[in-house]
Amino acid sequence: MNIEELYTLYLGNPSIQTDTRKLNKGDLFFALKGPSFNGNEFATKALDTGASYVIIDDARYAIDERTILVDDVLKTLQDLAHHHRLQFDIPFIAITGSNGKTTTKELVHAVLSSSYNTYTTEGNLNNHIGVPLTILKIRKDAEMAVIEMGANHQNEIASYCAYAMPTHGLITNVGKAHLEGFGGEEGVRKGKGELFDHLRQHNGTAFIMSDYEYLQDMSKGIPGIYTYGTQDAEVTGNIFQTDPFLGVQFNKGYKGIIQTHLVGSYNLPNVLSAVAIGVYFKVSPQKIRESIEAYLPSNSRSQLMQKGSNKIILDAYNANPSSMKAAIENFARMKSPEKILALGAMAELGKTSVEEHENLIEEIKKYPWKDVILVGGDFQQINHPYHQFPSSSQAGEWMKGKYENAYLLIKGSRSMQMEKVLDYL
């Protein structure tokens, strides 16, 4: 079956699943394979559950005319997404970067959807499976699409651009993230820069944080450039307040104050970019402000919460040296006599991992804390004066009942599951 024929089936059954546990009657099931699973083995179950067709790449699991045999299920999913993308002549805005891309995507979506029928990445489905699934959820009534692209090695962003075909793009920043896969900081820059390479080659437009000289350098040669920043940009704004939430005073391109529900000065570029994109696409100033002020962070990303008498910043979705440093600096500036750090180790740092954890401990030592709790990973390879535990659950058990009227920052890489600490507070 060629891609045009499969696309005809897709149009009649536009809901796609890769997990039989989430199947609804009429869905198309793509039998993906991974290191520890083989979706082909679930072909019969998918059909019994109600799938209209199952796409497989192992002939042993063919059942009847409802099983469609292809050479590679993942590539077929991506080819189908590309074919679907070709049906649209609307802005496709791609967002990548080392830190802040999901928050930026959510803010941009909030602003654009106030005025346009906008589709976007759900949660953080930003990988080689999530990107095509996001594209295939876009319906014919779409006026805008916002696609988040994550990557942990070179040529990954380029592969997404090949079928997502972004017309506009934004790199939030380039920091120390996924150093192991990218082969160092220069590799991160090259990998994230693949988005700008695509825009340069296809007459696209890039949104640039003018404060970051490296982004100005990386974007040279792109036909369309629209800038935002704290100065010398088409849209400018500065921090108005940070405790407890970020407030931004805009001075150029957009005028007025926006009071967010985001914790941390490190969210300033995310807010600036969303406002700039709103201004660029002619969203009214009132709708821009209302959209951003109504946005509430979720999924363990810079969430401010109260448990008993304690205030907690939960930022436990992910962590790397850049985001850790920014979070610690921001927390140190907050007004509270009782501040506790509960930090999980950072992942995917390769040969620099121990060194980066040592650097982080030196950063922690710069400020006074009531307590510092370090969990797992390479924290356990280093001599330091702080409390140490192998898991978040053990850390939480130790923290249980210890604090009143305190302020806690809970952060760590996803593998550390630092949100489990909340169960004990």
Buried (B, 14 or more C-beta within 10 A) or exposed (E): EEBEEBBEBBEEBBBBBBEBEEBEEEBBBBBBBEEEEBBBBBBEBBBEBEBBBBBBBBEEBBEEEBBBBBEEBBEBBBBBBBBBBEEBEBBBBBBBBBBBBBBBBBBBBBBBBBBBBBBBBEEBBBBBBBBBBBBBBBEEEBBBBBBBBBBBBBEBBBBBBEBBBBBBBBBBBBBBBBBBBBBBBEBBBBBBBBBBBBBBEEEBBBBBBBBBEEBBEBBEEBEBBBBBBBEEBBBBBEBEBBEBBBBBBBBBBBEBEBBBBBBBBBBBBBBBBBBBBBBBBEBEBEBBBBBBBEBEBEBBBBBBEEEEEBBBBBBBBBBBBBBBBBBBBBBBEBEBEBBBBBBBBBBBBEEBBBEBBBBBBEBBEEBEBBBBBBBBBBBBEBEBEBBBBEBBBBBBEBBEEEBEEBBBBBBBBBBBBBBBBBEBB
